[in-house]
Amino acid sequence: MAKLIAFGDSFTWGSDMGDTMRIEEFRQKYANSSIRYHSMYSRRTWQKHLADSLDMDYKCLAQEGCSNQTIHRRFFEALPLISPDDVVSINFTWRDRHDFYDGKKWNTIRPSGTEDNPQTKLYYKHFQDPNQDQIESLTLLNNIIDCLELRGCTKYVVTCVDALMYNDPHHSSLEVIKALQNCHNDKITWFDGKGFYQWAQDNNYPISPMWHPLEEAHLAGFRMLQEAGAFNELT
């Protein structure tokens, strides 16, 4: 049976939704268990609503708090599982998150939530640059779309948590950024011209204290995109 596979961060995983458990609750209850946390993602996200409307199995490979580098890496790790009949949902996160490998595992640092990490202080004080963030995120996004199309996987939905990758009013776009934006800008799905978070906020849908749009926003977002014909080519 064809399936819908979703990649993204906590917005795709469904953090703070009623059918998920918070990280600390999981750690306390299942600290010595073989239960895998990433299988406990929400079944109330707009991606799951889309899978149900297409009568497809749903597999979520999102990771809470991750970077676009993580999303890119997890996509290629899962590539052997993706067939041309599947629908792939790629949902890019904030562009200023960064991954590094410590010799044993990948780690993600963020402007908020990892402040006590020494790598966070070093990176955001001396190395982080909005232009480089944008170049890298756009390159990763374009690479995923190119790969899907080369493999004959034409059923995909690509979204961004905000619009800054394509419209940044605070920084002048370098020529390389403009070129990267033009590669696949017509293949990005927006929520009425906005990223999912901004759209949910502007429409006054419930959002958790951790910045996560909740069930009402996900259902409304799915219905809005469906009515706008955003999923017509997936059938």
N, C-alpha and C positions, 0 to 999 in steps of 0.2 A: 504493500500500500504506500502511495506517495505520502510524503511528510512535509511539514513546515519546520525548518530549523532556524532558530533565532539566536543571533549573536548581539551582545551589547553589555551594558553595565547594570546598575541597580534598577534603572527605569525599565529595563527589559526583564530582569530577574523578578521584579515586582516587590521590592523592599517596602515594608510597612503595610502591605496589603493584608486584608483580614485572614487570608489562608496561608500566610507565611509566618515563620518564626524569626525573631531577631537573633543576631549573631550570638550575643551573650547568653540568651536562653538556650540556644543550641549547644554552646560550649559547656554549659553547666550540666545539661541533661545527657549529652552524648559524648562527653569528653573521652570515654574509654570504649566507644562503640565503633563498629565498622560502617555505620550508616553514613552515607556521603551527603554532605550538606548541599552540594550544588543540585541535587535531584529534588530539593524541596522548594523549588521556584513556584511562583504564583501561577495559578490556572485562571486568573481573572484579568490578565493584561490584554491590551488590544491585539497583540500578536496571537494569543490563544483564541480570541474571538474570531480573528481572521482564519485561523486553522479550522475552527469549527464550521465556519461558513463555507469553507472549501471541502469539508468532509475529509480532512487530513489528520494524520497523527501529528502530535506536537512534541518537539524536542527543543528545550531551551539550553543553550550553551553559553548564556550570559554569565558574567561574574561581577558581583557587587564591588564597587569602588575601583574598578579597573580603568586602564588607559586605552587609548586607541591602538597602541602597540599590542596590548593584550588581546583586543578584539581581532586584530589582524593575525596574530599568532594562533589564536584558538580556531580561527577560520581555516587556516592552512593545515592545522593538525586534524581537523575534521573533514578536510576535502575529500578523502577517499569514501566518506559516507554519503556524499552528495551526488544524486543522480539528476539527469535532465528533467525528470518528472517532478522533482521536489520544488518547493518554494523556499527561498532563502531570504530571511529578514536580517539586514545588517543595520545596526542602530549605533551610530558613532556618538561618543561621549564628549566631555569638555576637552578641548585641545591642549590644555596646559598640564595634563597629567603625564607622568614619565615613568618608564620601567628601567630597572637595572638588574643585572644578574650577579648574585653574590658568590657564585661558584657551586651553589647547591639548588637554588630556586630563584624564580623571578619575583621581584618586589615592585610594587607601585607606590610612588610618592605623589602627593597631591597638595595644593596650596592650603587645604583645610582637611583635618582628620589625621594627618601624619606629622604634625608640627614637632613632636618630640623626637622624630627620627633625625639623626645627624646628617644623613644624606639629603633630607628635605631642606634643612637650613643651608647646606652647602650649595645645592643645586639652584634653589630659587634666589639665593643672594648673588651667585657668581656666574651661572650658566644659562638660566632660563631666558628665553627670548620669544616674544609673541610671533615674530616672523618665522622663526624656525619651527615653532609649534604648528603654525598653519601649514608650512611647507610639508612637514612630516605627516600630519594628519591627512592632508589632501592626497599626498603620494600613496599612503596606505589605502585610502578609500578607492582611489583610481585603480590601484593594483588589484583589489578584490573584484571590482566590476570587470576589469579586463580578463581576469582569470575565469570568472563565471561565464563570460561570453565566449571565450576561447574553447571552453569545455561544452558549449552548447546548452548551458543552464541559463535560459532567458527569463525564467520566472523568479524575479527577485524584487524586494522592496528595500530601498536604502533611505534611512532618515538620519537626522542629526538632533542632538538634544537642544542645541541652540543654533542660531544662524550666523555666528561669528566666522565660521570657516568660509562662508561665501559673502558675507556682508559685515565688515568690521568698520564701524564709524570712527573708531579710536586710532586706527593705524592706516597709513597709506599703503596700498598694496604694491609689492614689488612686481616686476614684470614676470618673474618665475611663478609667483602666486597667481597672477591673472591667467597665465597659461595653464596651470594646474586646475584652476576653477573652471576653465572652459572645456576641459576634457570630457566631463560627464555631468555638467551642471543640469542638463535636461532630464537626468535620470534620478534626481533626488526628490523624494516625496516630502512635502512640507505640510504642516497643519495650518492651513489658511495663511501660507507664507511665513510661518514661524516654526521654530523647533517645538517639540512636544511640551517641554517644561514651560516655555514662555506662553504658548497657546493656552495651556491649562490655567496658568496664573491669570492671564488676561481675561479669561472667561469665568473666573471665580469658582473653579472647581476645587474641591477639597485637596489640600496638599499637606503632607505630614511635616512635622518640625524638622525632619531631615531632608526636606526639599523633594519629596517623592509624591507625584500626583497619584491619587488613590483610585479606587474602583470606578467611581462615577466618571472621572476624566478619561480613563482607559476605554470604557464603553462608549462614551460620547465621541471620543476621538476616532474609534473604529467606525462608528456609524457615519460620522462626518466624511471620512475618507471614502467609505463605501459609496455614499450618495454622490460624492464628487467624481466617481469613476476611477479612483486611484488603483483599484484592484482588478479592473476589467481585463487586463492582459494576463492575469494569473490563471484564468479558467481555460 
